[in-house]
Amino acid sequence: MNTLLLDVALWDLTVDLNGDIAMASNPYSLAQDAASAIRTFNGEVYYNTTLGVQYFGPILGQRPPLSLMKADFVNAALTVPEVTSAVAYLAAVEDRVATGQVQIMDGNGNIVAAAAF
């Protein structure tokens, strides 16, 4: 599956050597799409408001159990086509910022490199 390549520092579109919008393909595209799904707020995607993590309420402004956050992140990663399983690892939750990574498995049983969120 192809997706638009995002700059890892800015999480914004980037261009290739020809000046065209850069594309990413498997396996990187799966990892990037899983990280994007985790960064998406529930209701943010106007054509499917069920996508995204329920940040408002149970997470933002609260001290939720890490198990709740991990489960929400895994569920978001599983919404990406071709992702069959996911494991979320939280590196830190400091100053209202959660950092970590998600390791995913594709439909062929390949473990895809972890994507940071």
Helices and strands as residue ranges (DSSP letters): E 3-4, E 23-24, H 28-39, H 66-77, E 83-94, E 97-106, E 111-116
